[in-house]
Amino acid sequence: MKTQVCIIGGGPSGLMLSQLLHLKGIDNVVLEKHSREYVLSRIRAGVLEHGFAKLMREAQCGERMDREGEIHEGFFIAHQGELKRVDLHRFSGGNSVVVYGQTELTRDLYDARDRMKGVVIHNAEDVQPHDLTQPHPFVTYRQGGEVVRVDCDFVIGADGFHGVSRKSIPKTVLREYEKVYPFGWLGVLSRTKPVSPELIYAKHERGFALCSLRSQVLSRYYIQVPLTDTVEDWSDEAFWEELKRRLPDEVSARMVTGPSIEKSIAPLRSFVAEPMRYGNLFLAGDAAHIVPPTGARGLNSAGSDIYYLYHALVRHYKQGDSQGLEEYSSKALARVWKAQRFSWWMTTLLHTFPANSDYDNKLRDVDMAYLFSSEAAQRSLAENYVGLPF
């Protein structure tokens, strides 16, 4: 098989790049190790910055997002029994975010690839890039008893944190930065009316909590738990009881509870790999960086990678100009590290850290008080939350 761009990973990052390139007449193939059903069964966050939403529209995949997505012009922070609103629209120059489930977004991208007869190969086992520093790299994979070779110009590694792409970069070249947080998020998805039309981030002495939503009939809630906890430790009743404890009384009183559709615990970590290019291999999304979900930067950071890669590849193929490809790693990492800083700050501000001293905790309280006493502080939060310019 021959193609111009071989994309490893059939999640939202890989599918979006595939769709955008196809629209520009650039041939590509997507290799995904799992089935489509498995990919669509993964429950992920769904707060899209305005730049990501624009990219979905450019990929001709934004119709359902615009119809069913919830436009949010602000969110709430709960602290010491009070709700205070961050006005995103006011403090970011008129921007907002779209709440739209990542599963639905991925389904839209799959549907678009099907309509355009895009090549997405599922259940591709033992995927391995080769000759990445040579002018003509190739990728092999196994399907059934057959080994298939894909010859290409460029390999895009969009195969997540545990994928093969980053591991293909020599350890002498790759530098990794990581911070592991001493807690996780227990998340529950329930078919209940959301407790608030906008997200509520709650800072509480018992631990962080988040009230989110997927639609007007589908709610997503989280509480901070120790890493030693398991899903089996938490019945639905225990979850709802603890969640209510961490929210202001006015919120707890109107909360509608119900059976969990999905329940899981996600550990929190910050991670960055540098560089994001090795020869003709380009990393994107979770293959290169992970953030805690606190500031909703994960999928959005992947979106900025795809934006840079898409424009660089179009420039290369249509104008014969490879400057965008040469600058990709440095440009993408500059934005990635800003997202890392913002996610770290939000996580530090809102969570309870077991090892914190009284001094540390006092500073967090002062940071919160300063946030709502300063328009400049709220402006900084808002412009990061809706998404910095690409």
C-alpha positions in Angstrom: 0.0 0.0 0.0 1.2 3.5 -0.8 0.0 6.8 0.6 1.3 10.3 1.3 0.6 10.4 5.0 0.2 7.4 7.3 -1.6 8.2 10.5 -1.3 5.8 13.5 -4.3 6.1 15.8 -8.0 6.3 15.0 -9.1 8.6 17.8 -10.3 12.1 17.3 -6.9 13.6 16.6 -6.0 11.1 13.8 -9.5 11.1 12.3 -9.6 14.9 12.2 -6.2 15.2 10.5 -7.3 12.5 8.1 -10.5 14.4 7.2 -8.8 17.8 6.8 -6.0 16.4 4.6 -8.6 14.5 2.5 -10.5 17.7 1.9 -7.3 19.2 0.5 -6.6 16.2 -1.8 -3.8 14.8 0.3 -3.9 11.0 0.4 -3.7 9.3 3.8 -4.4 6.1 5.7 -5.4 5.7 9.3 -4.3 2.6 11.3 -6.2 1.9 14.5 -5.3 -1.1 16.8 -8.8 -1.4 18.2 -12.3 -1.9 16.7 -14.5 1.1 15.9 -16.9 -0.1 18.6 -14.1 0.0 21.2 -13.0 3.5 20.3 -16.6 4.8 20.5 -17.1 3.1 23.9 -14.5 5.3 25.6 -16.0 8.0 27.8 -14.0 11.2 27.6 -14.4 14.9 28.4 -16.4 17.2 26.2 -15.5 20.9 26.6 -14.3 22.2 23.3 -12.5 25.6 23.0 -13.7 27.9 20.3 -10.7 27.1 18.1 -11.4 23.4 18.2 -15.0 24.0 17.3 -13.9 26.1 14.3 -11.6 23.2 13.2 -14.5 20.8 13.3 -16.5 23.1 11.0 -13.6 23.4 8.6 -13.4 19.6 8.6 -17.1 19.6 7.5 -17.9 17.7 10.8 -19.5 20.5 12.9 -23.2 20.3 11.9 -24.4 18.0 14.7 -22.0 19.7 17.2 -23.6 23.1 16.3 -27.1 21.7 16.6 -26.7 19.6 19.8 -23.7 21.1 21.6 -24.2 23.4 24.5 -22.6 26.8 24.2 -21.3 27.9 27.5 -20.3 31.6 28.1 -19.1 31.0 31.7 -18.8 28.5 34.5 -19.0 28.5 38.3 -16.5 27.9 41.1 -17.9 26.8 44.4 -15.9 27.6 47.6 -16.8 27.9 51.2 -20.5 27.3 50.4 -20.7 30.1 47.8 -21.1 30.0 44.0 -19.1 32.5 42.0 -19.3 32.8 38.2 -16.4 33.3 35.8 -17.8 35.2 32.8 -15.9 33.7 29.9 -17.7 35.8 27.3 -16.9 39.1 29.0 -13.3 38.4 29.9 -12.1 36.6 26.7 -13.3 39.2 24.2 -16.6 37.5 23.4 -15.5 33.9 23.1 -17.1 30.8 24.6 -16.8 27.0 24.8 -18.9 24.2 23.4 -19.9 21.3 25.6 -20.1 18.3 23.3 -19.1 14.7 24.2 -15.9 13.4 22.8 -17.6 10.2 21.9 -20.1 12.0 19.7 -17.4 14.1 18.2 -15.5 10.9 17.3 -18.6 9.4 15.8 -19.1 12.5 13.6 -15.5 12.2 12.4 -16.0 8.5 11.6 -19.2 9.3 9.7 -17.3 11.9 7.6 -14.5 9.5 6.8 -17.2 7.0 5.7 -18.9 9.5 3.5 -15.7 10.4 1.7 -14.6 6.7 1.6 -11.5 7.5 3.7 -9.2 4.6 4.5 -9.5 3.7 8.2 -8.1 0.3 9.0 -9.2 -1.1 12.4 -7.8 -4.1 14.3 -4.3 -3.3 12.9 -2.0 -5.3 15.2 1.7 -4.9 15.8 1.9 -1.5 14.1 5.6 -0.5 13.7 7.1 2.6 11.9 10.4 2.0 10.0 13.1 4.2 8.5 11.8 7.4 10.1 15.0 9.3 9.4 15.1 8.3 5.7 13.4 10.1 2.9 10.8 7.3 2.5 9.6 5.8 5.8 7.1 3.0 5.9 4.8 1.4 8.5 4.0 -2.3 8.9 1.0 -3.9 10.6 -0.5 -7.3 10.9 -4.1 -8.2 10.2 -5.0 -11.8 10.6 -2.0 -13.8 9.4 -0.9 -11.2 6.9 1.8 -8.5 7.4 1.0 -5.3 5.4 3.5 -2.6 4.5 2.4 1.0 4.0 4.9 3.2 2.2 4.5 6.9 2.8 6.1 10.4 3.0 5.3 11.1 6.6 4.1 9.2 9.7 1.8 10.8 12.2 1.8 9.4 15.7 -1.6 10.0 17.1 -1.9 6.7 19.0 -2.0 7.9 22.6 0.2 7.8 25.6 0.7 4.0 25.4 1.1 3.9 21.6 4.1 2.8 19.6 4.9 6.2 18.0 6.7 7.9 20.9 8.5 4.7 21.7 10.0 4.7 18.2 12.0 7.8 19.0 15.5 6.9 20.5 15.9 7.5 24.2 19.0 9.5 23.4 16.8 12.0 21.5 13.6 12.0 23.5 13.2 14.0 26.8 10.2 13.3 29.0 8.7 15.6 31.7 6.2 14.1 34.1 4.3 15.1 37.3 2.0 12.4 38.9 -0.7 13.8 41.2 -1.5 11.9 44.5 -5.2 11.4 43.6 -7.6 10.5 40.9 -11.1 11.5 39.7 -14.0 9.1 40.2 -16.4 9.9 37.4 -20.1 8.9 37.1 -22.3 9.3 34.0 -26.0 9.3 34.7 -29.2 9.8 32.7 -30.3 12.7 34.9 -31.0 16.4 34.4 -27.8 18.4 35.0 -27.8 20.3 38.3 -26.5 23.4 36.6 -26.7 24.8 33.0 -23.0 25.6 33.3 -20.1 23.6 34.8 -19.5 23.9 38.6 -15.9 23.4 39.8 -15.9 22.9 43.6 -13.0 23.4 46.0 -13.8 21.7 49.3 -11.8 20.5 52.3 -13.0 17.0 51.6 -11.7 17.2 48.1 -12.5 18.6 44.6 -15.8 18.0 42.8 -17.0 18.8 39.3 -20.6 19.0 38.0 -20.6 18.7 34.2 -23.0 17.6 31.5 -23.3 16.0 28.1 -26.8 17.2 27.3 -29.9 18.3 29.1 -30.7 14.7 30.1 -27.2 13.3 30.5 -25.0 14.4 33.5 -21.3 13.8 34.2 -20.0 14.2 37.8 -16.6 13.8 39.4 -15.1 13.7 42.9 -11.5 13.6 43.9 -10.5 10.2 45.5 -7.3 8.6 46.7 -5.3 6.6 44.2 -5.9 3.5 46.4 -9.6 3.6 45.8 -11.3 1.4 43.3 -14.7 1.7 41.5 -15.9 -1.2 43.7 -15.3 0.9 46.8 -18.0 3.3 45.6 -21.7 2.4 45.4 -23.9 4.9 43.5 -25.4 5.9 46.8 -22.0 6.6 48.4 -20.9 8.6 45.4 -24.0 10.9 45.4 -23.8 11.4 49.2 -20.1 12.4 49.0 -20.7 14.7 45.9 -23.5 16.5 47.7 -21.2 17.1 50.7 -18.7 19.0 48.6 -21.2 21.3 47.0 -23.0 24.4 48.3 -26.4 23.5 50.0 -28.3 25.3 47.2 -26.8 23.0 44.6 -27.1 19.8 46.6 -30.8 20.5 47.3 -31.7 20.6 43.6 -29.5 17.7 42.4 -31.3 14.9 40.7 -29.6 11.5 41.3 -30.0 8.2 39.5 -28.2 4.9 38.6 -24.8 5.3 37.0 -24.5 4.4 33.3 -20.7 4.4 33.5 -18.3 4.7 36.5 -14.5 4.9 36.4 -11.5 6.3 38.2 -8.8 8.2 36.2 -5.5 9.0 37.8 -4.2 12.5 37.2 -0.8 13.3 35.6 1.0 15.9 33.6 3.4 14.7 30.9 5.3 16.2 27.9 7.7 14.6 25.5 10.1 16.6 23.5 10.7 16.9 20.6 7.4 16.2 18.8 9.2 15.4 15.6 11.8 12.8 14.8 12.8 12.6 11.1 9.6 12.1 9.2 7.6 11.1 12.4 5.4 13.7 14.0 3.7 13.2 17.3 0.3 14.6 18.1 -2.1 14.6 21.1 -1.7 12.2 24.0 1.2 10.5 22.2 3.2 13.6 23.2 1.5 15.2 26.1 -1.1 14.6 28.9 -2.8 17.1 31.2 -5.1 16.7 34.2 -8.7 17.1 33.1 -9.2 20.1 35.4 -8.8 22.8 32.8 -10.3 20.9 29.9 -7.1 21.1 27.9 -6.5 17.5 26.8 -8.5 17.2 23.6 -8.0 20.9 22.9 -4.2 20.6 23.1 -4.4 17.7 20.6 -6.6 20.0 18.4 -3.9 22.6 18.2 -1.3 20.0 17.2 -3.6 18.9 14.4 -4.1 22.6 13.3 -0.3 23.1 13.0 0.3 19.7 11.3 -2.6 20.2 8.9 -1.4 23.6 7.7 2.2 22.5 7.5 1.4 19.4 5.4 -0.9 21.5 3.1 1.9 24.1 2.7 4.4 21.3 1.9 2.3 19.5 -0.7 0.6 22.5 -2.3 3.4 25.1 -2.2 6.5 23.0 -1.9 7.3 24.8 1.4 8.4 22.7 4.3 9.0 25.5 6.8 5.8 24.6 8.7 7.0 21.0 9.1 10.5 22.2 10.3 8.8 24.5 12.9 6.1 22.1 14.0 7.7 20.7 17.2 8.7 24.1 18.6 5.4 25.8 17.7 3.3 23.0 19.1 5.3 22.7 22.3 5.1 26.4 22.9 1.3 26.1 23.1 1.4 22.7 24.9 3.5 24.1 27.8 1.0 27.0 28.2 -1.8 24.4 28.5 0.3 22.5 30.9 0.8 25.5 33.1 -2.9 26.3 33.1 -4.0 22.8 33.9 -1.4 22.6 36.7 -2.6 25.9 38.1 -6.3 24.9 38.0 -5.5 21.5 39.6 -3.4 23.1 42.3 -6.0 25.7 43.1 -9.0 23.4 43.4 -7.8 20.1 44.8 -6.8 19.0 48.3 -3.2 17.8 48.5 -2.7 15.4 51.4 1.0 16.5 51.9 0.2 20.2 51.8 1.3 22.3 54.8 -1.0 24.9 56.5 1.0 27.5 54.6 0.3 25.8 51.3 -3.4 25.6 52.0 -3.5 29.3 53.1 -1.9 30.4 49.8 -4.5 28.4 47.9 -7.2 30.3 49.7 -5.5 33.6 49.0 -5.2 32.6 45.3 -8.9 32.0 45.2 -9.8 35.3 46.9 -7.5 37.1 44.5 -9.1 35.5 41.5 -12.5 37.0 42.3 -11.1 40.4 43.4 -9.2 41.0 40.2 -10.6 41.4 36.7 -7.1 40.8 35.3 -6.9 37.4 37.1 -10.4 36.5 35.7 -9.3 37.6 32.2 -6.2 35.3 32.4 -8.4 32.4 33.4 -11.0 33.1 30.8 -8.6 33.5 27.9 -6.8 30.2 28.8 -10.1 28.3 29.3 -11.6 29.3 25.9 -8.3 28.6 24.2 -5.2 30.6 23.4 -4.8 31.5 19.7 -3.2 28.8 17.4 
